[in-house]
Amino acid sequence: MMKKKLKHSEAFFGKYRDLWWNHDFLELMAKRWNLSDASSIADIGCGTGHWSRLIYQFLKPNSKLVGIDLEQEYIKKAPIEFHRAYPKISKNSYSFIIGDAVHLPFQSHSFDVVTCQTLLIHLKNPEIALKEMIRIAKPGGLIICAEPNNIFEGLLPKNR
């Protein structure tokens, strides 16, 4: 039987990605970022929506969320996982689409917050994706890029 080849994020970050962000830290950052004023967010390179699920709780109620990723399997899982985390949020408030971070299919000045987690380290030219993220953010909007420290991987216990 052939073993499934894991995508980079799955292979390098696995389940301990869930341990990166504790609620108290996220709450502190949400206050500093004024996320409670935001009513729209784009999660670029969203995967299954892990990052957007974590920060969505700090936005205005029923905020618009759009996630975008190249991987079709992630885009299929993301709305299921989002609905599991936020069952009372209308399915009209969120969507996940296939797309490329360097050619975002959104109008300029569309989102209060544009974010990514563990995206830029995978791109050949991350500056192009950053320019696209800035383009789709509203004037005065917020860009949040969360990138891991891969050195940390070597510090984890081998039996995780």
Residue frames as qw, qx, qy, qz and C-alpha x, y, z in Angstrom:
[[0.000, 0.889, 0.458, 0.000, 0.00, 0.00, 0.00],
 [0.419, 0.436, -0.013, 0.796, 1.37, 3.40, -1.02],
 [0.306, -0.564, -0.450, 0.620, 1.67, 5.93, 1.79],
 [0.188, 0.913, 0.326, 0.161, 0.02, 9.31, 1.09],
 [0.498, 0.182, -0.093, 0.843, 2.54, 12.07, 0.45],
 [0.209, -0.773, -0.447, 0.398, 1.85, 14.89, 2.88],
 [0.264, 0.861, 0.101, 0.423, 1.72, 18.50, 1.76],
 [0.395, 0.422, -0.413, 0.703, 4.41, 20.74, 3.26],
 [0.366, -0.503, 0.261, -0.738, 2.28, 22.13, 6.11],
 [0.922, -0.254, -0.093, -0.276, 1.02, 18.68, 7.05],
 [0.861, 0.163, -0.345, 0.337, 4.53, 17.20, 6.98],
 [0.374, 0.363, -0.383, 0.763, 6.26, 19.97, 8.91],
 [0.252, -0.345, 0.293, -0.855, 3.59, 21.24, 11.29],
 [0.380, -0.202, -0.903, -0.024, 1.13, 18.38, 11.75],
 [0.440, -0.685, -0.571, -0.104, -1.12, 18.41, 14.80],
 [0.476, -0.421, -0.324, 0.701, 1.12, 20.65, 16.90],
 [0.063, 0.368, 0.262, 0.890, -0.10, 23.61, 14.81],
 [0.464, -0.677, -0.480, -0.309, -3.09, 23.48, 17.19],
 [0.654, -0.541, -0.296, 0.438, -0.72, 24.25, 20.08],
 [0.430, 0.286, 0.055, 0.854, 0.76, 27.40, 18.53],
 [0.147, -0.431, -0.086, -0.886, -2.00, 29.74, 19.51],
 [0.190, -0.375, -0.807, 0.414, -3.45, 29.82, 22.98],
 [0.028, -0.791, -0.568, -0.228, -6.68, 31.72, 23.47],
 [0.350, -0.815, -0.156, 0.435, -5.23, 34.34, 25.85],
 [0.378, -0.307, 0.389, 0.782, -2.52, 35.30, 23.35],
 [0.165, 0.417, 0.675, 0.586, -5.00, 35.46, 20.48],
 [0.166, -0.852, -0.495, 0.038, -7.35, 37.58, 22.56],
 [0.376, -0.676, 0.056, 0.631, -4.51, 40.00, 23.39],
 [0.294, -0.078, 0.547, 0.780, -3.50, 40.26, 19.74],
 [0.067, 0.623, 0.701, 0.341, -7.12, 40.68, 18.64],
 [0.213, -0.880, -0.302, 0.300, -7.44, 43.67, 20.98],
 [0.350, -0.533, 0.289, 0.714, -4.19, 45.19, 19.72],
 [0.200, 0.090, 0.697, 0.683, -5.30, 44.64, 16.11],
 [0.388, 0.250, 0.203, -0.863, -8.83, 45.99, 16.82],
 [0.054, -0.070, -0.922, -0.377, -10.36, 42.90, 15.21],
 [0.122, 0.524, 0.754, -0.376, -13.69, 43.68, 16.89],
 [0.239, 0.630, -0.009, -0.739, -14.04, 46.55, 14.38],
 [0.091, 0.288, -0.770, -0.562, -13.60, 44.26, 11.36],
 [0.721, 0.245, 0.399, -0.510, -16.51, 42.75, 9.46],
 [0.865, 0.483, -0.091, -0.105, -14.68, 41.09, 6.57],
 [0.439, -0.623, 0.624, 0.173, -11.61, 38.89, 6.34],
 [0.816, 0.474, -0.306, -0.130, -9.71, 37.06, 3.60],
 [0.693, -0.491, 0.521, 0.084, -7.55, 34.10, 4.62],
 [0.571, 0.677, -0.415, -0.209, -4.95, 33.58, 1.91],
 [0.432, 0.328, -0.832, 0.119, -3.51, 30.09, 1.61],
 [0.603, -0.412, 0.224, -0.645, -6.20, 29.04, 4.07],
 [0.121, 0.146, -0.977, 0.094, -5.72, 25.28, 3.90],
 [0.293, -0.451, -0.839, -0.087, -8.60, 23.80, 5.90],
 [0.218, -0.761, -0.204, -0.577, -9.23, 27.18, 7.53],
 [0.667, -0.325, -0.497, 0.449, -7.36, 26.57, 10.79],
 [0.298, -0.042, -0.171, 0.938, -6.12, 30.14, 11.17],
 [0.256, -0.316, -0.253, -0.878, -9.34, 31.85, 10.13],
 [0.635, -0.489, -0.577, -0.155, -11.34, 29.66, 12.53],
 [0.562, -0.296, -0.443, 0.633, -9.11, 30.84, 15.37],
 [0.160, -0.124, -0.097, 0.974, -9.39, 34.55, 14.70],
 [0.203, -0.444, -0.595, -0.639, -12.96, 34.69, 13.38],
 [0.438, -0.607, -0.637, 0.183, -14.32, 34.70, 16.94],
 [0.340, -0.454, -0.192, 0.801, -12.78, 38.14, 17.52],
 [0.046, 0.180, 0.434, 0.882, -14.43, 39.83, 14.51],
 [0.477, 0.026, 0.146, -0.866, -17.82, 41.50, 14.49],
 [0.583, 0.152, 0.758, -0.249, -20.65, 38.93, 14.65],
 [0.700, 0.535, 0.473, -0.029, -21.50, 37.33, 11.30],
 [0.022, -0.738, 0.409, 0.537, -18.48, 38.83, 9.56],
 [0.821, 0.535, -0.117, -0.163, -17.77, 37.88, 5.97],
 [0.518, -0.523, 0.638, 0.228, -14.97, 35.31, 5.61],
 [0.814, 0.541, -0.162, -0.138, -13.39, 34.20, 2.35],
 [0.613, -0.492, 0.572, 0.234, -10.63, 31.60, 2.34],
 [0.692, 0.653, -0.241, -0.190, -8.53, 30.83, -0.71],
 [0.549, -0.473, 0.671, 0.155, -6.12, 27.99, -1.36],
 [0.360, 0.460, -0.666, -0.463, -4.66, 26.09, -4.31],
 [0.028, 0.085, -0.995, 0.054, -5.50, 22.68, -2.86],
 [0.545, -0.232, -0.453, -0.666, -8.97, 21.44, -3.77],
 [0.610, -0.284, -0.730, 0.123, -9.03, 18.90, -0.93],
 [0.232, -0.177, -0.470, 0.833, -8.47, 21.69, 1.61],
 [0.278, -0.050, -0.140, -0.949, -11.17, 23.84, 0.06],
 [0.608, -0.272, -0.644, -0.377, -13.62, 20.94, 0.40],
 [0.562, -0.303, -0.665, 0.387, -12.74, 20.42, 4.10],
 [0.163, 0.107, -0.248, 0.949, -12.61, 24.09, 5.13],
 [0.445, -0.329, -0.135, -0.822, -16.36, 24.86, 5.17],
 [0.772, -0.307, -0.549, -0.088, -17.07, 21.62, 7.02],
 [0.569, -0.130, -0.482, 0.653, -14.52, 22.50, 9.69],
 [0.034, -0.208, 0.101, -0.972, -15.73, 26.09, 9.87],
 [0.609, -0.375, -0.336, -0.613, -19.34, 24.98, 10.31],
 [0.743, -0.269, -0.576, 0.212, -18.26, 22.55, 13.03],
 [0.392, -0.072, -0.374, 0.838, -16.56, 25.42, 14.90],
 [0.174, 0.181, 0.150, -0.956, -19.33, 27.98, 14.24],
 [0.116, 0.343, 0.915, 0.176, -22.59, 26.10, 13.67],
 [0.100, 0.754, 0.522, -0.385, -24.75, 29.20, 14.23],
 [0.026, -0.543, 0.299, 0.784, -23.02, 31.31, 11.57],
 [0.714, 0.572, 0.192, -0.354, -24.96, 31.52, 8.32],
 [0.751, 0.038, 0.496, 0.435, -23.36, 29.61, 5.45],
 [0.399, 0.838, 0.233, 0.289, -23.82, 32.81, 3.43],
 [0.275, -0.944, 0.175, 0.061, -21.22, 34.49, 5.68],
 [0.404, -0.593, 0.642, 0.270, -18.29, 32.32, 4.61],
 [0.871, 0.479, -0.020, -0.108, -16.85, 30.72, 1.51],
 [0.527, -0.511, 0.585, 0.346, -13.68, 28.89, 0.53],
 [0.717, 0.673, 0.005, -0.181, -12.45, 28.96, -3.04],
 [0.829, -0.005, 0.260, 0.496, -9.60, 27.60, -5.11],
 [0.296, 0.944, -0.005, 0.145, -7.14, 30.30, -6.08],
 [0.751, 0.185, -0.171, 0.610, -3.57, 31.52, -6.13],
 [0.417, -0.733, -0.226, 0.487, -2.05, 33.93, -3.60],
 [0.329, -0.302, 0.292, 0.846, -0.18, 35.79, -6.32],
 [0.154, -0.181, -0.533, -0.812, -3.34, 36.36, -8.42],
 [0.124, 0.303, 0.758, -0.564, -6.13, 37.01, -5.92],
 [0.012, 0.417, 0.717, 0.558, -9.57, 37.03, -7.58],
 [0.182, -0.741, -0.546, 0.348, -10.92, 39.89, -5.48],
 [0.206, 0.870, 0.158, 0.419, -11.55, 43.54, -6.19],
 [0.367, 0.284, -0.376, 0.802, -9.16, 46.07, -4.70],
 [0.171, -0.233, 0.368, -0.884, -10.08, 47.43, -1.26],
 [0.634, -0.238, -0.577, -0.457, -12.48, 44.55, -0.44],
 [0.754, -0.354, -0.537, 0.134, -11.53, 43.35, 3.07],
 [0.382, -0.885, 0.138, -0.228, -11.01, 44.87, 6.52],
 [0.533, -0.579, 0.615, 0.056, -8.47, 42.14, 7.34],
 [0.817, 0.448, -0.352, -0.092, -6.30, 40.09, 5.01],
 [0.540, -0.614, 0.562, -0.126, -4.31, 37.32, 6.62],
 [0.812, 0.307, -0.493, -0.057, -2.18, 34.26, 6.04],
 [0.640, -0.584, 0.486, -0.114, -0.55, 31.63, 8.20],
 [0.604, -0.266, 0.697, 0.280, 2.38, 29.53, 6.98],
 [0.674, 0.685, 0.273, -0.031, 1.91, 30.73, 3.42],
 [0.215, 0.930, -0.280, -0.102, 4.80, 33.03, 2.63],
 [0.433, -0.546, 0.704, 0.138, 7.46, 30.42, 3.45],
 [0.706, 0.210, 0.669, 0.096, 6.09, 28.27, 0.61],
 [0.505, 0.836, 0.197, -0.089, 6.17, 30.91, -2.12],
 [0.725, 0.218, 0.146, 0.637, 8.94, 31.52, -4.60],
 [0.173, 0.347, 0.030, 0.921, 8.14, 35.25, -4.61],
 [0.223, -0.571, -0.709, 0.348, 6.30, 36.11, -1.38],
 [0.059, -0.336, -0.063, 0.938, 6.50, 39.83, -2.15],
 [0.232, -0.145, -0.603, -0.749, 4.01, 39.34, -5.00],
 [0.397, -0.500, -0.769, -0.035, 1.51, 37.73, -2.62],
 [0.277, -0.474, -0.411, 0.728, 2.06, 40.54, -0.11],
 [0.055, 0.119, -0.244, -0.961, 1.36, 43.16, -2.79],
 [0.357, -0.315, -0.721, -0.504, -1.86, 41.30, -3.66],
 [0.390, -0.514, -0.693, 0.322, -2.85, 41.17, -0.01],
 [0.139, -0.370, -0.159, 0.905, -2.28, 44.91, 0.32],
 [0.146, -0.071, -0.515, -0.842, -4.27, 45.51, -2.87],
 [0.414, -0.425, -0.725, -0.349, -7.38, 43.71, -1.60],
 [0.333, -0.440, -0.588, 0.592, -7.26, 45.29, 1.88],
 [0.006, 0.916, 0.363, 0.173, -9.45, 48.31, 2.46],
 [0.249, 0.637, -0.261, 0.681, -7.64, 51.62, 3.06],
 [0.343, -0.549, 0.463, -0.605, -6.57, 51.49, 6.69],
 [0.948, -0.120, -0.176, -0.236, -7.19, 47.73, 6.72],
 [0.513, -0.627, 0.583, -0.065, -5.00, 45.21, 8.44],
 [0.757, 0.383, -0.527, -0.058, -2.60, 42.65, 6.99],
 [0.650, -0.542, 0.497, -0.193, -1.69, 39.80, 9.38],
 [0.737, 0.410, -0.537, -0.029, 1.02, 37.36, 8.34],
 [0.699, -0.538, 0.434, -0.187, 1.82, 34.56, 10.79],
 [0.718, 0.481, -0.503, 0.005, 4.87, 32.56, 9.78],
 [0.902, -0.429, -0.030, 0.044, 6.44, 29.74, 11.80],
 [0.087, -0.776, 0.624, -0.005, 9.94, 29.41, 13.10],
 [0.905, 0.194, -0.354, -0.137, 11.05, 26.13, 11.53],
 [0.241, 0.465, -0.734, 0.433, 13.91, 25.88, 14.03],
 [0.591, -0.277, 0.421, -0.630, 11.25, 25.01, 16.60],
 [0.913, 0.132, -0.266, -0.279, 10.62, 21.68, 14.81],
 [0.613, 0.344, -0.640, 0.312, 14.02, 20.42, 15.96],
 [0.102, -0.350, 0.603, -0.709, 13.18, 21.20, 19.58],
 [0.782, -0.172, -0.011, -0.599, 10.04, 19.07, 19.75],
 [0.574, -0.287, 0.756, -0.130, 10.10, 15.64, 21.38],
 [0.179, 0.263, -0.817, -0.481, 10.51, 12.87, 18.83],
 [0.005, -0.227, -0.972, 0.059, 7.60, 10.83, 20.18],
 [0.323, 0.258, 0.221, -0.883, 4.78, 13.31, 19.46]]
